[in-house]
Amino acid sequence: MKKVVKVVAAIIENDQNETLCALRSPEMATPNMREFPGGKVEKDEDIYSALVREIDEELGCEVKTSDEVFNDTTHEYDTFTINLISIKGTIVKGTPMPSEHSKLLWLKKENLHSLIWAPADSPSS
């Protein structure tokens, strides 16, 4: 049985109704594909705290999360299964800067499908 990894992702929009998309670096699994920023939920950590921590670590800014899950999906990769929980968030302090990703991009919702996404992060229609 494959290991299941619980991961949170932030759906962050700005005042121009654009969504923040991150480009995975060449060193990451599923390299050079887009994803919503976030990361693994640690043992004994709730999903909202995990998302706040991950955004601080990955983007150097502070987010406030919504109180509800936007999307909860499971995707099976070759060697593991990911349970990706997406939560809407708002930047409350700082400006997102990539530390692990190659670059960040703000994109209108209707244009999200123009990017190449990591399979688990692919936006639904």
C-alpha positions as CSV (number, residue, x, y, z in Angstrom):
1,M,0.0,0.0,0.0
2,K,1.3,3.4,-0.9
3,K,2.0,6.0,1.7
4,V,-0.7,8.8,1.9
5,V,0.7,12.3,2.4
6,K,-1.6,15.0,3.8
7,V,-0.9,18.3,2.1
8,V,-2.5,21.8,2.4
9,A,-2.5,24.3,-0.4
10,A,-3.5,28.0,-0.3
11,I,-5.8,29.6,-2.8
12,I,-4.7,33.2,-2.4
13,E,-6.4,36.0,-4.4
14,N,-5.4,39.6,-4.7
15,D,-7.4,42.8,-5.1
16,Q,-7.4,42.4,-8.9
17,N,-9.1,39.0,-8.6
18,E,-6.0,37.1,-9.5
19,T,-4.8,33.8,-8.0
20,L,-1.3,33.1,-6.8
21,C,0.4,30.3,-8.7
22,A,3.8,28.9,-7.8
23,L,6.3,27.2,-10.3
24,R,7.9,24.1,-8.8
25,S,11.7,24.3,-9.0
26,P,13.7,21.8,-11.1
27,E,14.9,20.1,-7.9
28,M,11.4,19.4,-6.6
29,A,9.2,16.3,-7.4
30,T,7.0,17.1,-10.4
31,P,9.5,19.8,-11.5
32,N,8.6,22.9,-13.5
33,M,4.9,22.5,-13.0
34,R,2.5,24.9,-11.3
35,E,1.0,24.4,-7.9
36,F,-0.9,26.3,-5.2
37,P,1.6,27.1,-2.5
38,G,1.5,25.0,0.7
39,G,3.0,21.8,2.0
40,K,2.8,18.8,4.3
41,V,0.7,18.8,7.5
42,E,2.9,17.8,10.4
43,K,1.9,15.2,13.0
44,D,-0.6,16.7,15.6
45,E,-1.0,19.9,13.4
46,D,-4.4,21.1,12.2
47,I,-4.7,22.0,8.5
48,Y,-5.2,25.7,9.1
49,S,-2.1,26.0,11.3
50,A,-0.1,24.0,8.8
51,L,-1.1,26.3,6.0
52,V,-0.2,29.4,7.9
53,R,3.2,27.9,8.8
54,E,3.9,26.6,5.2
55,I,3.1,30.0,3.6
56,D,5.4,31.7,6.1
57,E,8.2,29.2,5.3
58,E,7.7,29.1,1.5
59,L,6.7,32.7,0.7
60,G,7.8,34.8,3.7
61,C,4.4,36.3,4.4
62,E,1.5,35.9,6.7
63,V,-1.9,34.6,5.6
64,K,-5.3,34.4,7.3
65,T,-7.2,31.3,6.3
66,S,-10.9,30.9,5.7
67,D,-12.7,28.6,8.1
68,E,-13.7,26.1,5.5
69,V,-12.1,23.8,3.0
70,F,-12.3,24.9,-0.6
71,N,-11.4,21.5,-2.1
72,D,-10.3,18.1,-0.8
73,T,-8.9,15.8,-3.4
74,T,-6.8,12.6,-3.5
75,H,-4.3,11.9,-6.3
76,E,-2.3,8.8,-6.7
77,Y,1.3,9.2,-8.0
78,D,3.6,6.3,-8.9
79,T,5.2,6.0,-5.4
80,F,2.7,7.7,-3.0
81,T,-0.8,9.1,-2.7
82,I,-1.5,12.8,-1.9
83,N,-4.5,14.0,0.0
84,L,-4.5,17.7,-1.0
85,I,-6.7,20.0,1.0
86,S,-7.1,23.5,-0.5
87,I,-8.1,26.4,1.7
88,K,-8.7,30.0,0.7
89,G,-6.4,32.5,2.3
90,T,-5.7,36.2,2.3
91,I,-2.3,37.9,2.7
92,V,-2.4,40.0,5.9
93,K,1.3,40.8,6.1
94,G,4.2,40.9,3.7
95,T,4.7,40.3,0.0
96,P,5.0,36.7,-1.3
97,M,8.6,35.9,-2.4
98,P,9.6,32.5,-3.7
99,S,12.1,30.7,-1.5
100,E,11.5,27.1,-2.7
101,H,9.8,27.7,-6.0
102,S,11.4,29.1,-9.2
103,K,8.8,31.9,-9.5
104,L,5.4,33.1,-8.5
105,L,2.7,34.3,-10.9
106,W,-0.7,36.1,-10.3
107,L,-3.2,35.0,-12.8
108,K,-6.9,35.5,-13.5
109,K,-9.1,32.5,-12.6
110,E,-10.2,32.1,-16.2
111,N,-6.6,31.7,-17.3
112,L,-5.5,29.1,-14.8
113,H,-6.0,26.3,-17.3
114,S,-3.3,27.8,-19.6
115,L,-0.6,26.6,-17.2
116,I,0.9,23.1,-16.8
117,W,-0.1,22.0,-13.3
118,A,1.2,19.3,-11.0
119,P,-1.6,16.6,-11.3
120,A,-2.9,16.9,-7.8
121,D,-3.1,20.8,-8.0
122,S,-4.9,21.0,-11.4
123,P,-7.7,23.5,-11.0
124,S,-11.2,22.2,-11.5
125,S,-13.4,23.8,-14.0
